[in-house]
């Protein structure tokens, strides 16, 4: 018998039992529309936790779904409640090291788990797991993990256009935006690039490259700095 089903009326952190001891513990209620999460990490100090850790994913009936491990599970905490060994601390979605979203637009939620600061300019980086309907489990996606571990934090998800949008920079004044389409059974297809070059004082040089009918079309425009709006 599955013990998590037998005792599913108990809180998730009670079910973890002795596995919790020796690590700092955090709970994220309603981490997504389908899941709650228990986060455990080995070190916490000055409002920041890091080191080896795990993310335990539970459905809203307290049935354990899957465990994800990270060699460097970085977590920013609210310093008003200092983490202590053996104490479960509640987190909000904005505080936790887990991001749950449909990253490949297949209609099921996927999981991103913080794996340190390996991104552009030591930004946050993530291991990304997508739901595999054949295995009925989450499996690590190399493509999405590489994308989420090389930019300025995790990529944005544009549900309407079904695009993943990644950001990066070079120095203080050169900003890059890259968009990817997710092609079923194939993977990521880079379809758009934009470079905003502000290295020359008083002007912004914008170079865009867009994949149209499988061919790249490049455009270059120069704007006075005071007239340029990055949000356009």
C-alpha positions in Angstrom: 0.0 0.0 0.0 1.2 3.5 -0.8 1.7 5.2 2.6 1.1 8.6 1.1 -2.4 7.5 0.1 -3.0 5.8 3.4 -2.1 8.9 5.4 -3.0 11.5 2.8 -5.1 13.5 5.4 -1.9 14.4 7.2 0.1 17.5 6.3 2.9 16.9 3.7 5.7 17.8 6.1 4.5 15.2 8.6 4.6 12.5 5.9 8.3 13.3 5.2 9.2 12.2 8.7 12.9 11.6 9.4 14.0 12.7 5.9 13.5 16.3 7.0 16.0 16.2 9.9 19.3 17.9 9.2 18.0 20.3 6.6 16.0 23.5 6.5 12.4 23.0 5.4 10.0 25.2 3.5 6.4 24.7 2.3 4.8 26.3 -0.6 1.0 25.9 -0.6 -0.7 26.3 -4.0 2.6 26.5 -5.8 0.5 26.0 -8.9 -3.1 25.1 -9.8 -2.2 21.4 -9.3 0.6 21.3 -6.8 2.0 22.1 -3.4 5.8 21.8 -2.7 8.1 21.0 0.1 11.6 22.4 -0.3 14.6 21.2 1.8 18.1 22.7 1.6 21.2 22.2 3.7 22.4 25.7 4.5 20.7 29.0 5.5 22.2 32.3 6.6 21.5 36.0 6.3 18.1 35.5 4.5 19.6 33.2 1.9 19.7 29.4 1.6 21.8 27.3 -0.7 23.5 24.0 -1.2 22.2 20.5 -1.9 18.5 20.3 -1.7 15.3 18.6 -2.8 11.9 19.7 -4.0 9.0 17.3 -3.1 6.0 17.8 -5.3 2.5 17.0 -3.9 -0.9 17.2 -5.4 -3.6 19.1 -3.5 -4.7 15.8 -1.8 -1.2 15.5 -0.2 -0.2 12.6 -2.5 3.5 12.8 -3.4 4.1 13.1 -7.1 7.8 13.3 -7.6 11.1 14.4 -5.9 13.6 16.7 -7.7 17.2 17.1 -6.5 19.5 20.1 -6.9 23.2 20.5 -6.2 22.7 24.2 -5.4 19.1 24.9 -4.5 19.4 28.7 -3.9 16.5 30.2 -2.0 15.9 33.8 -0.8 13.9 33.9 2.4 12.0 36.5 4.4 14.3 37.6 7.1 11.4 38.4 9.5 11.2 34.6 10.0 14.6 33.1 10.5 14.9 29.5 9.2 15.7 26.9 11.9 16.5 23.2 11.6 13.4 21.2 12.1 11.0 24.1 11.6 8.7 24.3 8.6 8.5 27.8 7.1 5.7 28.9 4.8 6.8 30.6 1.5 4.9 32.4 -1.2 5.3 31.6 -4.8 7.6 34.6 -5.3 10.0 33.4 -2.6 10.4 29.8 -3.6 13.0 28.1 -5.8 10.4 26.3 -7.9 8.7 27.6 -11.0 5.7 25.7 -12.4 4.3 26.5 -15.8 3.6 24.9 -19.2 6.9 25.5 -20.8 6.4 23.4 -23.9 2.7 24.3 -24.5 1.4 20.8 -24.4 -1.3 21.5 -21.9 0.4 20.0 -18.8 2.4 21.8 -16.1 6.2 21.6 -16.2 8.7 22.2 -13.4 11.8 24.4 -13.1 14.1 23.9 -10.0 16.8 26.3 -9.1 20.3 25.0 -9.7 22.4 27.9 -8.6 23.7 31.0 -10.4 25.1 29.7 -13.7 23.2 32.2 -15.8 24.5 35.3 -17.7 26.5 37.5 -15.2 25.9 34.9 -12.5 22.1 35.2 -12.8 19.7 32.5 -11.4 19.7 29.2 -13.3 17.3 26.3 -13.4 16.9 22.6 -14.2 13.7 22.2 -16.2 11.6 19.0 -16.2 8.7 18.4 -18.6 5.9 16.0 -18.1 6.3 12.8 -20.1 2.9 11.2 -20.7 4.4 7.8 -21.7 6.4 7.5 -18.4 3.8 9.4 -16.5 6.6 11.3 -14.8 8.7 14.5 -15.1 11.9 14.1 -17.1 14.7 16.6 -17.4 14.8 18.5 -20.7 18.4 19.3 -21.8 17.3 22.0 -24.2 15.1 23.9 -21.7 17.7 23.4 -18.9 20.4 24.9 -21.1 18.1 27.8 -22.0 17.2 28.4 -18.4 20.8 28.2 -17.2 22.5 30.6 -19.6 20.5 33.8 -19.6 19.4 36.6 -17.2 17.2 34.4 -15.0 14.6 32.0 -16.5 13.0 32.6 -19.8 9.6 34.3 -20.1 6.6 32.2 -21.3 4.4 33.9 -23.9 1.3 31.7 -23.9 -0.6 33.7 -26.6 2.2 33.4 -29.2 3.6 30.1 -27.8 7.1 31.5 -27.5 9.8 31.3 -24.9 11.7 34.6 -24.5 15.3 34.7 -23.2 17.3 37.8 -22.2 21.0 38.4 -21.9 23.5 41.3 -21.9 27.2 42.1 -22.7 28.7 44.7 -20.5 26.5 47.6 -19.3 25.0 48.6 -22.6 24.4 45.7 -25.0 21.1 43.9 -24.4 19.9 40.7 -26.2 16.4 39.3 -26.6 15.9 35.9 -28.2 12.6 34.2 -28.9 12.1 30.5 -29.5 9.1 28.5 -30.9 8.5 25.1 -29.4 8.1 22.5 -32.2 6.3 19.4 -31.0 8.6 16.3 -31.1 11.5 18.4 -32.3 12.4 21.0 -29.7 13.3 24.6 -29.7 13.4 26.7 -32.9 15.0 30.1 -32.7 12.8 32.5 -34.6 13.7 36.0 -33.4 16.7 38.0 -32.2 17.1 41.6 -31.1 20.2 43.4 -30.0 19.9 46.8 -28.4 23.3 48.5 -28.6 23.7 51.5 -26.3 27.5 51.6 -26.2 27.6 54.9 -28.1 26.3 57.8 -26.0 23.2 59.5 -27.2 21.9 56.8 -29.5 20.5 53.3 -29.5 21.2 50.9 -32.4 18.6 48.2 -32.7 19.3 45.1 -34.8 16.5 42.6 -35.3 16.6 39.2 -37.0 13.4 37.4 -37.7 12.9 34.0 -39.2 10.2 34.3 -41.9 9.4 31.4 -44.2 12.5 29.7 -43.0 14.7 32.6 -44.0 16.3 35.2 -41.7 15.4 38.9 -42.3 17.6 41.5 -40.7 16.7 45.1 -40.0 18.8 47.8 -38.4 17.5 51.1 -36.9 19.1 53.9 -34.9 17.2 56.0 -32.4 18.1 59.0 -30.3 18.4 57.8 -26.7 15.8 60.1 -25.4 13.2 58.9 -28.0 13.8 55.1 -27.6 11.3 53.1 -25.6 12.4 49.5 -24.9 8.8 48.4 -24.2 7.7 49.0 -27.8 
